[in-house]
Amino acid sequence: MEAPWGSINVERGWYVSAQEPEEAEAEESSPLLSNERHGQGSRGVSFGFSVFNLMNAIMGSGILGLAFVMANTGILGFSCLLLMVALLASYSVHLLLSMCVHTAVTSYEDLGLFVFGLPGKVVVAGTIIIQNIGAMSSYLLIIKTELPAAISEFLPGDYTGSWYLDGQTLLLIICTAIVFPLALLPKIGFLGYTSSLSFLFMVFFALVVIIKKWSIPCPLTLNYREEYFQISNATDDCKPKLFHFSKESAYAIPTMAFSFLCHTSVLPIYCELQSPSKKRMQNVTNMAVALSFLIYFVAALFGYLTFYDKVESELLRGYSKYLPHDVAVMAVKLCILSAVLLTVPLIHFPARKALMMILFSNFPFSWIRHSLVTLALNIIIVLLAIYVPDIRNVFGVVGASTSTCLIFVFPGLFYLKLSREDFFSWKKLGACALLIVGILIGTFSLALIIFNWTNK
């Protein structure tokens, strides 16, 4: 439902003007898009399902890395940072919706086109491509590392060395047999039906993390390959830290930004919303962000309180080591892997759309071009999943660069460019703060991550 090239019917020299209170109130309840289609026989998607859809766009592999972040920031430090990122993410959606009321565009890329012309569209589309490739590769990295462990737990003996316990082999088979065929579909209509299921998987994951906190003793003892190691006898290892900062803390905000990114899905979800308006869509966003924050925080807190400083950068690895044949852990692994597997083809679509908008915006649909672009994206994410050693590297680099741009920098910059409001108005000050925070967070975090790499 996105506006094709050249269909933006607002004058390019037009800017968002300062509004009177009556106009602002009307804006809150008016349809977001001028060319509204919901009156043409379609009732749209309910408020609840829209919340589930947006939560499905928010929640993903990030939930597995947040316990590691808490271990390197402390409980209070983590809580403050996560709340700040959640609030800023919700506020940046508010700015995007405000701009789209006036520009009548239906995609993030076309908003870039409206503000800065073709270069703006190319930059936004390129950022979306990189971010989605990072997200897909992080999902495949989870499959590569966790699927062999999940299979081995169902086998009675030792089958080490078998091809079906090799992560790379399984990854290639899955991407060839499942991900690529699903990603080839020109449209996917089951997103709304799977979103609520994915939400239940995430809730189930959080509940298992809570329950299993009392199944793993502290200090940790590892029974692995018939060798017993006492990890630590220090009682300090079993005391949670309220504030803690180390070189690994550089991954904190990028991982959180990666975990709350949903901005490329806001407008498509709006286009299917029942009785659409800016206020209603903002309520959908606030509800989705709040529920995601709650599940993220609970899973991170109890994951940290289970492993403390020994928490893995990918939380499921710890349970694979200490509870290798636990029924609940095995079940939650299958749920998470299923959710991840079904999400990868879905993320192909915005990445491929953005790539098509850059390279082939004026070309008619071609199955050959469609298949080759899908195949190229598939190859790239498989290679990244194979050769990237740690999921925190994906969270860190992608979160510090593209995620901060899409959540903080672009909404703030676009609003400052479009708005004619007084600079000291609340919205414009908020947009300026969002832009500055995004630039500082992205630059500082990326510099620290690169510094950590060079000093290993």
MOTA-V141996 format. One record per residue. N is the residue number from 1. RES is the residue in one small letter. PHI is phi as a letter, one per 40 degrees, with the letter a starting at -180 (NA if undefined). OMEGA is omega as a letter, one per 40 degrees, with the letter a starting at -180 (none if undefined). D_FIRST is the distance of its C-alpha to the first C-alpha in Angstrom with 1 decimal. Layout:
N/RES/PHI/OMEGA/D_FIRST + N/RES/PHI/OMEGA/D_FIRST
This chain:
1/m/NA/a/0.0 + 2/e/c/a/3.8 + 3/a/c/i/6.6 + 4/p/c/a/8.9 + 5/w/d/i/12.5 + 6/g/g/a/14.5 + 7/s/c/i/12.1 + 8/i/c/a/13.1 + 9/n/c/i/15.5 + 10/v/b/a/17.7 + 11/e/c/a/21.0 + 12/r/c/a/21.4 + 13/g/c/a/24.7 + 14/w/c/i/23.3 + 15/y/b/i/24.0 + 16/v/c/a/23.4 + 17/s/b/i/26.7 + 18/a/c/a/29.0 + 19/q/b/i/28.6 + 20/e/c/a/31.2 + 21/p/d/a/31.2 + 22/e/c/i/30.1 + 23/e/c/i/27.1 + 24/a/c/i/26.2 + 25/e/c/i/26.6 + 26/a/c/i/24.4 + 27/e/c/a/21.6 + 28/e/c/a/21.9 + 29/s/b/a/21.2 + 30/s/c/i/18.8 + 31/p/d/a/15.1 + 32/l/c/a/13.4 + 33/l/b/a/11.1 + 34/s/c/a/13.0 + 35/n/c/a/10.6 + 36/e/c/a/10.5 + 37/r/b/a/9.5 + 38/h/c/i/11.6 + 39/g/c/a/14.6 + 40/q/c/i/13.8 + 41/g/g/a/15.5 + 42/s/b/a/13.4 + 43/r/c/a/15.4 + 44/g/g/a/12.9 + 45/v/c/a/14.3 + 46/s/c/i/17.8 + 47/f/d/a/18.9 + 48/g/c/i/20.9 + 49/f/c/i/18.3 + 50/s/c/i/16.0 + 51/v/c/i/19.1 + 52/f/c/i/19.7 + 53/n/c/a/16.2 + 54/l/c/i/16.8 + 55/m/c/i/20.4 + 56/n/c/i/19.4 + 57/a/c/a/17.5 + 58/i/c/a/20.7 + 59/m/c/i/23.5 + 60/g/a/a/24.5 + 61/s/c/i/27.5 + 62/g/d/a/28.3 + 63/i/c/a/30.1 + 64/l/c/a/32.7 + 65/g/b/a/33.6 + 66/l/c/i/34.1 + 67/a/c/i/37.6 + 68/f/c/i/38.7 + 69/v/c/i/37.4 + 70/m/c/i/39.4 + 71/a/c/a/42.5 + 72/n/b/i/42.3 + 73/t/b/a/41.6 + 74/g/g/a/43.5 + 75/i/c/a/42.3 + 76/l/c/i/42.4 + 77/g/c/i/41.0 + 78/f/c/a/38.1 + 79/s/c/i/37.5 + 80/c/c/a/37.4 + 81/l/c/a/35.2 + 82/l/c/i/32.6 + 83/l/c/i/32.6 + 84/m/c/a/32.2 + 85/v/c/i/29.2 + 86/a/c/i/27.5 + 87/l/c/i/28.1 + 88/l/c/i/27.0 + 89/a/c/i/23.7 + 90/s/c/a/23.1 + 91/y/c/i/24.3 + 92/s/c/i/22.0 + 93/v/c/i/18.9 + 94/h/d/i/20.6 + 95/l/c/i/20.8 + 96/l/c/i/17.2 + 97/l/c/i/16.2 + 98/s/c/i/19.0 + 99/m/c/a/17.8 + 100/c/c/i/14.2 + 101/v/d/a/15.8 + 102/h/c/a/17.5 + 103/t/c/i/15.3 + 104/a/g/i/12.1 + 105/v/c/a/10.1 + 106/t/b/i/7.1 + 107/s/a/i/8.7 + 108/y/c/a/12.4 + 109/e/c/a/13.0 + 110/d/c/i/12.2 + 111/l/c/i/14.4 + 112/g/c/i/17.0 + 113/l/c/a/16.7 + 114/f/c/a/17.2 + 115/v/c/a/20.2 + 116/f/b/i/22.0 + 117/g/g/a/20.6 + 118/l/d/i/20.2 + 119/p/d/i/22.5 + 120/g/c/i/20.4 + 121/k/c/a/17.3 + 122/v/c/a/19.5 + 123/v/c/a/21.2 + 124/v/c/i/18.1 + 125/a/c/i/16.6 + 126/g/c/i/20.2 + 127/t/c/i/20.7 + 128/i/c/i/17.7 + 129/i/c/a/19.0 + 130/i/c/a/22.5 + 131/q/c/a/21.6 + 132/n/c/i/19.7 + 133/i/c/i/22.6 + 134/g/c/i/25.0 + 135/a/c/a/23.4 + 136/m/c/i/23.4 + 137/s/c/i/26.9 + 138/s/c/i/28.1 + 139/y/c/i/26.9 + 140/l/c/i/28.7 + 141/l/c/i/31.7 + 142/i/c/i/32.0 + 143/i/c/a/32.0 + 144/k/c/a/34.6 + 145/t/c/a/36.9 + 146/e/c/a/36.6 + 147/l/c/i/36.2 + 148/p/d/i/39.7 + 149/a/c/i/41.2 + 150/a/c/i/39.5 + 151/i/c/a/40.9 + 152/s/c/a/44.3 + 153/e/c/i/44.7 + 154/f/c/a/44.6 + 155/l/c/a/47.3 + 156/p/c/a/50.9 + 157/g/b/i/52.5 + 158/d/c/a/52.0 + 159/y/b/a/49.7 + 160/t/d/a/49.3 + 161/g/g/i/48.6 + 162/s/c/a/46.8 + 163/w/c/a/43.7 + 164/y/c/i/41.7 + 165/l/b/i/42.5 + 166/d/c/a/41.4 + 167/g/c/a/38.1 + 168/q/c/i/37.2 + 169/t/c/i/37.9 + 170/l/c/i/35.8 + 171/l/c/i/32.9 + 172/l/c/i/33.0 + 173/i/c/a/33.3 + 174/i/c/a/30.4 + 175/c/c/i/28.0 + 176/t/c/a/29.2 + 177/a/c/a/29.2 + 178/i/b/a/26.3 + 179/v/c/a/24.0 + 180/f/c/i/23.6 + 181/p/c/i/23.1 + 182/l/c/a/20.4 + 183/a/c/i/18.6 + 184/l/c/a/18.8 + 185/l/d/a/16.6 + 186/p/c/i/13.4 + 187/k/a/i/11.6 + 188/i/b/a/13.3 + 189/g/b/a/13.3 + 190/f/c/a/16.3 + 191/l/d/a/15.3 + 192/g/c/a/15.7 + 193/y/c/a/19.1 + 194/t/c/a/20.4 + 195/s/c/i/19.6 + 196/s/c/i/22.5 + 197/l/c/i/24.7 + 198/s/c/i/24.1 + 199/f/c/i/25.0 + 200/l/c/i/28.2 + 201/f/c/a/29.0 + 202/m/c/i/29.0 + 203/v/c/i/31.1 + 204/f/c/i/33.5 + 205/f/d/a/33.8 + 206/a/c/i/34.7 + 207/l/c/i/37.2 + 208/v/c/i/38.9 + 209/v/c/i/39.2 + 210/i/c/a/41.0 + 211/i/c/a/43.3 + 212/k/c/i/44.2 + 213/k/c/a/45.3 + 214/w/c/i/48.6 + 215/s/c/a/48.9 + 216/i/b/a/49.3 + 217/p/c/i/52.5 + 218/c/b/e/53.0 + 219/p/c/a/54.7 + 220/l/c/i/52.6 + 221/t/b/a/54.4 + 222/l/b/i/52.9 + 223/n/b/a/54.0 + 224/y/b/a/52.6 + 225/r/f/i/54.1 + 226/e/g/i/57.3 + 227/e/b/a/57.9 + 228/y/b/a/58.1 + 229/f/b/i/57.2 + 230/q/c/a/57.7 + 231/i/c/a/54.9 + 232/s/a/i/56.4 + 233/n/b/a/59.2 + 234/a/c/a/58.5 + 235/t/c/i/57.7 + 236/d/c/i/55.6 + 237/d/c/a/53.0 + 238/c/b/i/52.4 + 239/k/b/i/51.9 + 240/p/c/i/48.4 + 241/k/c/i/48.0 + 242/l/c/i/46.6 + 243/f/b/i/46.0 + 244/h/a/a/46.1 + 245/f/b/i/45.1 + 246/s/a/i/45.6 + 247/k/c/i/44.1 + 248/e/c/i/41.5 + 249/s/c/i/40.3 + 250/a/c/a/38.4 + 251/y/c/a/35.7 + 252/a/c/a/35.3 + 253/i/c/i/32.7 + 254/p/d/i/30.6 + 255/t/c/i/30.5 + 256/m/c/i/29.5 + 257/a/c/i/26.8 + 258/f/d/a/25.5 + 259/s/c/a/25.7 + 260/f/b/a/23.7 + 261/l/c/i/20.8 + 262/c/a/a/17.5 + 263/h/c/i/15.9 + 264/t/c/a/13.3 + 265/s/b/a/12.0 + 266/v/c/a/12.5 + 267/l/c/i/9.3 + 268/p/d/i/7.1 + 269/i/c/i/10.1 + 270/y/d/a/10.3 + 271/c/c/i/7.1 + 272/e/b/a/9.2 + 273/l/c/i/12.4 + 274/q/c/a/15.0 + 275/s/f/a/16.5 + 276/p/c/i/14.4 + 277/s/a/a/16.4 + 278/k/c/a/17.3 + 279/k/c/a/20.5 + 280/r/c/i/19.0 + 281/m/c/i/16.5 + 282/q/c/i/19.5 + 283/n/c/i/21.6 + 284/v/d/a/19.2 + 285/t/c/a/19.6 + 286/n/c/i/23.3 + 287/m/c/a/23.9 + 288/a/c/i/22.1 + 289/v/c/a/24.0 + 290/a/c/i/27.2 + 291/l/c/i/27.2 + 292/s/c/i/26.3 + 293/f/d/a/29.2 + 294/l/c/a/31.5 + 295/i/c/i/31.0 + 296/y/d/a/31.1 + 297/f/c/a/34.3 + 298/v/c/a/36.1 + 299/a/c/i/35.4 + 300/a/c/a/36.5 + 301/l/c/a/39.6 + 302/f/c/i/41.0 + 303/g/c/i/40.2 + 304/y/c/a/42.2 + 305/l/c/i/45.0 + 306/t/c/a/45.4 + 307/f/b/a/45.8 + 308/y/f/a/46.5 + 309/d/c/a/47.0 + 310/k/c/a/46.7 + 311/v/c/a/43.0 + 312/e/c/i/41.1 + 313/s/c/i/38.0 + 314/e/b/a/36.2 + 315/l/d/a/37.5 + 316/l/c/i/37.8 + 317/r/c/a/40.4 + 318/g/c/i/42.9 + 319/y/c/i/42.7 + 320/s/c/a/43.0 + 321/k/c/a/46.3 + 322/y/c/i/47.9 + 323/l/b/a/46.6 + 324/p/c/a/46.2 + 325/h/b/i/46.6 + 326/d/c/a/45.5 + 327/v/c/a/43.6 + 328/a/c/i/41.2 + 329/v/c/i/40.4 + 330/m/c/i/39.9 + 331/a/c/a/37.6 + 332/v/c/i/35.5 + 333/k/c/i/35.3 + 334/l/c/i/33.9 + 335/c/c/a/31.3 + 336/i/c/i/30.2 + 337/l/c/i/30.3 + 338/s/c/i/28.2 + 339/a/c/i/25.5 + 340/v/c/a/25.6 + 341/l/c/i/25.5 + 342/l/c/a/22.4 + 343/t/c/a/20.6 + 344/v/d/i/21.3 + 345/p/c/i/19.1 + 346/l/c/a/16.1 + 347/i/c/i/16.8 + 348/h/d/a/16.9 + 349/f/c/i/13.2 + 350/p/c/i/12.5 + 351/a/c/i/15.8 + 352/r/c/i/15.3 + 353/k/c/i/12.0 + 354/a/c/i/14.0 + 355/l/c/i/16.9 + 356/m/c/a/15.3 + 357/m/c/i/14.1 + 358/i/c/a/17.7 + 359/l/c/a/19.5 + 360/f/b/a/17.7 + 361/s/c/a/15.0 + 362/n/b/a/16.7 + 363/f/c/i/17.5 + 364/p/c/a/16.2 + 365/f/c/i/15.4 + 366/s/b/i/18.7 + 367/w/c/a/19.8 + 368/i/c/i/22.7 + 369/r/c/i/20.7 + 370/h/d/a/18.2 + 371/s/c/a/21.3 + 372/l/c/i/23.3 + 373/v/c/i/20.8 + 374/t/c/i/20.4 + 375/l/c/i/24.2 + 376/a/c/i/24.8 + 377/l/c/i/22.8 + 378/n/c/i/24.6 + 379/i/c/a/28.0 + 380/i/c/a/27.4 + 381/i/c/i/26.7 + 382/v/c/i/29.6 + 383/l/c/i/32.0 + 384/l/c/i/31.1 + 385/a/c/a/31.6 + 386/i/c/a/34.9 + 387/y/b/i/36.4 + 388/v/c/a/35.3 + 389/p/c/a/38.2 + 390/d/a/a/36.9 + 391/i/c/a/33.6 + 392/r/c/i/34.5 + 393/n/c/i/34.3 + 394/v/c/i/30.6 + 395/f/d/a/30.1 + 396/g/c/a/32.4 + 397/v/c/a/31.2 + 398/v/c/i/27.4 + 399/g/c/a/27.7 + 400/a/c/a/30.0 + 401/s/b/a/27.9 + 402/t/c/a/24.2 + 403/s/c/i/23.8 + 404/t/c/i/25.9 + 405/c/c/a/23.9 + 406/l/c/a/20.5 + 407/i/c/a/22.1 + 408/f/b/a/24.9 + 409/v/c/a/25.2 + 410/f/c/i/21.9 + 411/p/d/i/21.2 + 412/g/c/a/24.8 + 413/l/c/a/25.0 + 414/f/c/a/22.0 + 415/y/c/i/23.2 + 416/l/c/a/26.7 + 417/k/c/a/25.6 + 418/l/c/a/23.6 + 419/s/c/i/25.9 + 420/r/b/i/29.0 + 421/e/c/i/30.4 + 422/d/c/a/33.9 + 423/f/c/a/34.0 + 424/f/c/i/35.9 + 425/s/c/a/33.2 + 426/w/c/a/32.1 + 427/k/c/a/28.5 + 428/k/c/i/29.6 + 429/l/c/i/32.3 + 430/g/c/i/29.9 + 431/a/c/i/27.5 + 432/c/c/i/30.6 + 433/a/c/i/31.8 + 434/l/c/i/28.5 + 435/l/c/a/28.7 + 436/i/c/i/32.4 + 437/v/c/i/32.1 + 438/g/c/i/29.4 + 439/i/c/a/31.4 + 440/l/c/a/34.6 + 441/i/c/a/33.3 + 442/g/c/a/31.6 + 443/t/c/a/34.6 + 444/f/c/a/37.2 + 445/s/c/a/35.7 + 446/l/c/i/35.0 + 447/a/c/i/38.6 + 448/l/c/i/40.1 + 449/i/c/i/38.4 + 450/i/c/i/39.5 + 451/f/c/i/43.0 + 452/n/c/i/43.1 + 453/w/c/a/42.4 + 454/t/c/a/45.0 + 455/n/b/i/47.6 + 456/k/c/none/47.4
